[in-house]
Amino acid sequence: MAVDMEELKQKILEFATKKAKHKSKMYIKDLYKADPNAKPREVKKAANQLVQEGKLEFFSSGSTTMYGVPGFGKSEEDQFGKLEE
Amino acid sequence: MADVKKHDTPKVDELKSGPWPSFVDDIEQKGLSGKQACLDLLGQLELSYTHKETHWKHGGIVGVFGYGGGVIGRYSDAPEKFPAVAHFHTIRVNQPASKFYNTAYLRKLCDMWDHRGSGMTNLHGSTGDMVLLGTTTDQLEPVFYDLTHQMGVDLGGSGSNLRTPSCCIGKARCEWSCLDTQAICYDLTQTYQDELHRPAFPYKFKFKVSGCPNDCVAAIARSCCSIIGTWKDDIRIDQEAVKAYIGGELKPNGGSHSDRDWGPFDIQKEVIDLCPTKCMWMEGDELKIDNRECTRCMHCINVMPDALRPGTDTGATILVGAKAPILEGAQMSTLAIPFIRMEPPYDEFKEFVDKIWDWWMEEGKNRERFGELIQRQSLQEFIRRAELKPIPQMVKEPRSNPYVFWSEDEVEGGWKRDIKEFRARHAA
């Protein structure tokens, strides 16, 4: 049975926000736990839609990509400093 | 000339003293023409040589809207000393299949990068992308806009995505190619746009396409899924050309290695004795091949290209799981499908890809390459999930493991035995 995408997105967002309090970056595999009944491809699709909506954000090391919740963990500016104009 | 500041870089300058052209010269020249980032990069390199540690930090949230790959964040950890490389992000640009460019495109790309970035490029990265080295976060969207709207190219893959598929020169220039490598590469790139730009996997995944078993893109050593051209029928032999090679009228190896006198061409020593399966012999002045035994090593074809050619009933061999040595050492691809037709729309191949991706997405650990999943869960499990039939060619080494593991449903009666009935025939 196809999952309801909006419902899945809500579950992922709740799961990620809860987890982000302890660990600000998570792998796509961690997000599978948000809904054990959803297929990996559906979770990936929902997570990517959440990124488009600005509710999640990507963190890429170059070799691996992780997901974060905006506002949790160090911001780009905190970590790397603001570029002088 | 723009006002630029050159750092004192005695250690880095040593690299200019060797016999070969040095990247230091190139970067310095670019810097002195007005790019402070190039001079700051050399200054930071000098500092790294002094401290014997890197001064780059990499990774971050940087990217372009809607994409989870293609941009790799990089920052200096000594921004006060080297402000022009405080932000120094890398952008991967998806190369056209077989890397065919025209000069107008390259000129436009370089002009854009001079304007929006450091002006430094790397053609090409290991995966094949054009690599634009060094820009600031605020330039990422304008660069992306220029690439996609003015130059008609896209970002390549990075992170836990499908990486930019790459292919050899193929039928465009190579008469040995058994596949239209460019068509396959382009089709895979378009079909898997979502996987290329939005992270879907536990780690990176690479497709590489070689037109023949010479494997010029080293697909067998570098890609999670290698597509290598092959043929089903017989090697085509032109017996007159064979005689011409033996008689010295045609130069072996297409005239390569001719800077030294190797003596007259000896077909026995240079071709027949080197055949790994010993499937070639001479009958009088005719070359014979037992094609059933040929392993497609390509040696005879490479040595005598005018006399021997791959067959005409062509397709691909699919291998999976190559990787570089991070865990468990380097690994070459393992054979999955000995022969598959590779004709558009490549449905049979794509069905195979869907199955192995489903397995990897479900079972792969974080940062586990596809080849490592096969290593961890067994080739047997791979075969089961890919719905393939086991064949002898999948065996890595004969008799390295004397046990055959059957699953219960493959054995008549399963694992349950009537012990009394057994003991009636066998004393305890």
Interface residues (C-beta under 8 A of the other chain):
Chain A: Y27 I28 K29 P40 R41 K44 N48 V51 Q52 E57 F58 F59 S60 S61 G62 S63 T64 T65 G68 E76 Q79 F80 G81 L83 E84
Chain B: K57 H58 G59 G60 I61 V62 G63 F65 G66 G68 G69 V71 I72 G73 Y75 P79 P83 A86 H87 T90 T136 T137 D138 S158 G159 S160 N161 R198 P199 A200 F201 P202 Y203 K204 D358 M361 E362 G364 K365 N366 R367
